[in-house]
């Protein structure tokens, strides 16, 4: 009888705790995604300001063909100053999202009202940040 009661209590606890645990996991991945996108954005903004002081006009790296910021793209794309995209970051590597997939990078063309810029998206969480100086 005691074993049945113990198993019943454990089942009730599991039913109550599991949804909370799963929700916490999803929230943690959203926070990690926001931090990753912000880190990538800050690297490109720093590049922009370095270029501004050197009077460089076109500082944004080229878009990857599929817009995915992969390790190979980050290591093979050369910037105006000779560094690769990966070298913009302290670890000298591009970061991936919490699901271990690449973020997406888009160039934003210049318009009459705004200068050219970029946008970084996480296709798995929907997080997106853009920058136009």
N, C-alpha and C positions, 0 to 999 in steps of 0.2 A: 504494500500500500504506500509506504514511504517513497519507494522508487517511482511509482506512478505520479505522486504529488511533485516530486523533485523534477521529473521530466516535464510535467505540465508547466511548472514555474519557469523552467529554462526555455520552453517553447514560447511562453508569453513574453519573456524578456527578449528573446531573439526577434519576435514579431514587432516589438516596440523599438528596439535599438537599431535594427537593420536599416529602416528608412532614414533615420537620422544620420547614420554612418554614411550611407550612399549620398545623401544631400550634402554632407560635409565634404565628401570627396569632390563632388561637382563644383562646389563653391571654392575649394582650394585650387582646382584647375583653372577656374576663371581668374582668380587672383594671380596665379602664376603666369597666365596668358597676358594679363594686363601689364605685369612687370616686364615680361619678355618684349612685348611690343614697345613699351616705353624705353627700354634699354636700347633697342634697335633704333628707335626714333632719335634718341639722344646722340647716338653715334653719328647719324647722318646730319643732325643739326650742328654738332661740333665740326664736322667736315665743312659744312656751309660757312660757318664763321671763320674757319681757317682760310678758306678760299676767298672770303670777303676781304680779309686783311691782305691777301696776295693779289687782289684785283682779278680773280678768276671769275668768269661769268658762268661757265657750265661745270658745276661741281658734282651734280647727281650722277651716280653710277647708272649704267644702262640697265634696262629691264631684262630679266632673264626671259628666254623665249616662252616659257610656260608660267612666268611670274613667280615661280617658286624660288625662295632664297635658300638654295641647297649649299652644302659644303663645297661642291665643285664650282658652283657659280661664284661663291664668295672668295675662293682661292684663285680663280682665274680672271676675275674682273678687275682690271687695273684702273685706278682713279687718276685724276689729273696730276697728282703729285708723285705718282709711281708706286704708291702702296696698293695693296689689294683691299677689297671690301672687308675681308676677314681681319686685316690688321687694324681696322678702326676700333676693335674691341680688345680689352685687356687680355683676354684669353687667346687672342689671334684666331678665333674660330667664330663662326656664325652660330647663333643659338636656334634651337627648334622649339616648337610649342610643347605644352605638357603631354601631348599625345605622341611625341617624338616625330612630328611631321613639320616640314618647313612652313614658315610664314610666307605670305604673298607680298610682293613689292610692285607698286605701280608708280610710274611717273605721271604727274599731273601737269598738263600743258599750260603754258602761259595764256591768260585771257586778258581782255581789256581792263578788267578790274583787279586781277590778281597775278602775281608772278608765278613762275613755274615752281613746282614742289613735288612732293611724293606722298604716298599713302602706304601704310603697312596693315595688312589684314591677317587675322587668324581665322581660317575657314572652318575650324572645328568649334570654336567658341563664339564666333561673331564679333570679337573685339577688333576695333579698327581705329587707327590714329592717322591723321594726316598733318602735313606741315607745308605752309606757304609763307615765306618771309614777308 
